[in-house]
Amino acid sequence: MPDDAVVLQLLAETPDLSGILRELIDFDVEELAYAGAFAARLSSGESLQAIAVDGTGGRYFLVGAPAPARRVLFATSEGSAGLVGPSLAGALATMVAVPNWRDLLGFSGGGRLDEMRRAQAWLADGEQRRHPDLGELQVALATGLGLVLPDDPVFALWEAVSAADPDVDFIDDDDDEAAPWGSLFGAWTIERLMPRSG
């Protein structure tokens, strides 16, 4: 897969692709100035390069010194943060393969792969209804950005988030307490969304 810098350049030079990413997975490289307004850091001292935001105030970062491939960290607007891929191309490939990746993490039962698979089985039809042309959008992004979508994207997502070093915490110094943020894995399971019988 292409280097991080190549992917960022393609997104900067190809508004059609960046527009699809913004609509499909809420990954916006055009409103990046917003991300620089925060004093985010890692407890390890590794550098963070803001590369995108989402519509709720979440931020995406490349972690560490400049290199062809750097880990990608996502920090939500609600106090959760964690790794979502070993490289930008890898993270985007997983997110494009399962655009509802945030929901899968949210309904993971605290980080259980089996619960994420159950959530995906329950949520997949709704995702297809939201994006009837999902397959075409995925092909366009994979082709345009040189992404290789994983055969098992739910596992790829679980593996990426599970790879976070527990000794390295994301801290936003604009937060009054400047406390480490929590995990991207949510405590709920998909039962929370299922209709109750009786």
C-alpha positions in Angstrom: 0.0 0.0 0.0 1.2 3.6 -0.6 3.1 5.7 2.0 1.3 8.0 4.2 2.6 11.1 2.4 1.3 9.7 -1.0 -2.2 9.1 0.4 -2.3 12.6 1.9 -1.1 14.1 -1.4 -3.7 12.2 -3.4 -6.5 13.4 -1.0 -5.2 17.0 -1.3 -5.1 16.8 -5.1 -8.3 14.8 -5.7 -11.4 16.5 -4.2 -13.7 13.7 -5.5 -11.8 11.1 -3.4 -11.6 13.3 -0.3 -15.3 14.1 -0.7 -16.2 10.4 -0.8 -14.1 9.8 2.4 -15.8 12.7 4.1 -19.3 11.3 3.3 -18.6 7.6 3.8 -16.5 7.6 7.0 -16.5 11.2 8.2 -12.8 11.7 7.5 -12.3 15.3 6.4 -8.9 16.6 5.3 -10.3 20.0 4.2 -11.3 21.4 7.7 -7.9 20.5 9.2 -7.3 24.0 10.6 -9.8 23.1 13.4 -7.6 20.2 14.7 -4.6 22.6 15.2 -6.6 24.6 17.8 -6.0 21.9 20.4 -2.9 21.2 22.5 -3.0 17.4 22.1 0.0 15.2 23.2 0.9 11.7 24.1 2.3 10.8 27.5 5.2 9.0 25.7 6.3 12.3 24.2 5.9 11.0 20.6 4.8 13.7 18.2 1.3 14.0 16.7 0.6 15.3 13.3 -3.1 16.2 12.8 -4.3 15.0 9.3 -8.1 15.1 9.4 -11.2 15.8 11.5 -14.7 14.5 11.7 -18.0 16.3 11.9 -18.3 16.0 15.6 -14.9 17.4 16.5 -13.0 14.2 16.5 -9.4 14.3 15.2 -7.1 12.0 13.3 -3.3 12.0 13.9 -0.2 10.4 12.5 2.0 9.2 15.5 5.7 9.6 15.8 8.6 11.0 13.7 8.1 11.3 9.9 8.4 7.9 8.3 6.8 6.2 5.2 4.2 4.6 7.5 3.1 5.9 10.9 0.4 4.6 13.2 -2.9 6.5 13.1 -4.6 7.7 16.2 -8.2 8.8 16.5 -9.4 11.0 19.3 -13.2 11.4 19.6 -15.0 14.6 20.8 -16.2 12.7 23.9 -12.9 11.8 25.6 -11.9 8.5 23.9 -8.7 7.9 21.9 -6.8 5.1 20.4 -4.9 3.6 17.5 -7.0 2.7 14.4 -4.3 1.5 12.0 -0.6 0.8 11.6 -0.4 3.3 8.7 -2.7 5.8 7.0 -3.4 3.5 4.1 -4.1 0.6 6.5 -6.4 2.6 8.7 -8.4 4.0 5.7 -8.6 0.5 4.1 -10.2 -0.8 7.3 -12.6 2.1 7.8 -13.7 2.1 4.1 -14.3 -1.7 4.4 -16.6 -1.1 7.5 -17.8 2.5 7.4 -19.7 1.9 10.6 -16.4 1.2 12.4 -17.2 3.6 15.2 -20.4 1.7 16.0 -18.5 -1.6 16.0 -16.1 -0.2 18.6 -19.0 1.3 20.6 -20.8 -2.0 20.8 -17.8 -4.1 21.5 -18.6 -5.1 25.0 -15.4 -3.6 26.2 -13.2 -4.7 23.3 -14.4 -8.2 22.5 -14.0 -9.4 18.9 -17.0 -11.7 19.1 -19.2 -8.8 20.1 -17.9 -6.6 17.3 -18.8 -9.4 14.8 -22.3 -9.6 16.3 -22.7 -5.9 16.0 -21.6 -5.9 12.4 -24.1 -8.7 11.5 -26.9 -6.5 13.1 -25.8 -3.2 11.6 -24.7 -4.2 8.1 -28.1 -3.9 6.5 -28.6 -0.4 7.8 -25.2 0.6 6.4 -26.1 -0.7 3.0 -29.4 1.2 3.1 -27.6 4.4 4.0 -25.2 3.9 1.1 -26.9 1.9 -1.6 -23.8 2.4 -3.8 -21.4 1.3 -1.0 -19.6 -1.2 -3.2 -19.0 1.4 -5.9 -17.7 3.9 -3.3 -15.4 1.3 -1.8 -14.0 0.4 -5.2 -13.5 4.1 -6.1 -11.5 4.7 -2.9 -9.5 1.5 -3.1 -8.5 2.2 -6.7 -7.9 5.9 -6.4 -5.9 5.7 -3.1 -4.2 2.3 -3.7 -5.9 0.7 -0.7 -6.1 -3.0 -0.2 -9.3 -3.6 1.7 -8.9 -6.4 4.4 -10.6 -9.7 3.9 -11.7 -9.5 7.6 -12.1 -5.8 8.4 -13.8 -6.4 11.7 -10.7 -8.3 12.9 -8.4 -5.7 11.4 -10.2 -3.0 13.3 -10.1 -4.9 16.6 -6.4 -5.8 16.1 -5.5 -2.1 15.4 -7.3 -0.7 18.4 -6.1 -3.6 20.7 -2.5 -2.8 19.7 -2.6 0.5 21.6 0.2 0.7 24.2 -1.5 0.9 27.6 1.4 3.1 28.9 0.9 5.7 26.2 -2.0 8.0 26.9 -3.6 10.7 24.7 -3.9 14.0 26.7 -5.7 17.2 25.6 -4.2 20.1 27.5 -7.2 22.2 26.7 -9.2 19.9 29.0 -9.3 21.5 32.5 -8.1 18.2 34.1 -5.7 17.2 31.3 -6.4 13.6 32.2 -5.7 10.7 29.9 -8.6 9.8 27.6 -10.4 6.5 27.7 -10.5 3.6 25.2 -12.2 3.6 21.9 -13.8 0.3 22.9 -17.3 0.9 24.3 -18.8 -1.1 27.1 -22.2 -1.7 25.4 -23.2 -4.7 23.3 -25.6 -4.7 20.3 -28.4 -5.7 22.6 -28.7 -2.1 23.5 -30.2 -1.4 20.0 -32.2 -4.6 19.7 -36.0 -4.3 20.2 -37.1 -5.9 23.4 -39.7 -8.7 23.2 -42.7 -8.9 25.5 
